[in-house]
């Protein structure tokens, strides 16, 4: 029996003068998911994360107690996008289409802190 994965983001933002704004995305699904979980302590510099064959996305969970800046990159030479500064944890979903790897660059060794990658 194949493994099926479906990720949907639902939430809200409130506190504006306009009231509450709903966030509700269409699900990202993979009918032939090959799940995989990688937990690692990021080394200083570029950390290449291999994507399992067939994965269509990844949930990346950052340790909220980390004090290390992290940048998401397509390849090591990219400028990338800052995804975490000091003490900012949380999770986010990254769709992956025809991707075999991506890079998380860390400003220093993230000693004792795990970054979790859940592929689906």
PyMOL commands that set and color helices and strands:
alter all, ss='L'
color gray80, all
select strands_A, chain A and resi 3-7+10-16+19-24+28-33+36-40+45-50+57-62+70-73+81-84+90-95+101-106+115-119
alter strands_A, ss='S'
color yellow, strands_A
deselect
rebuild
show_as cartoon
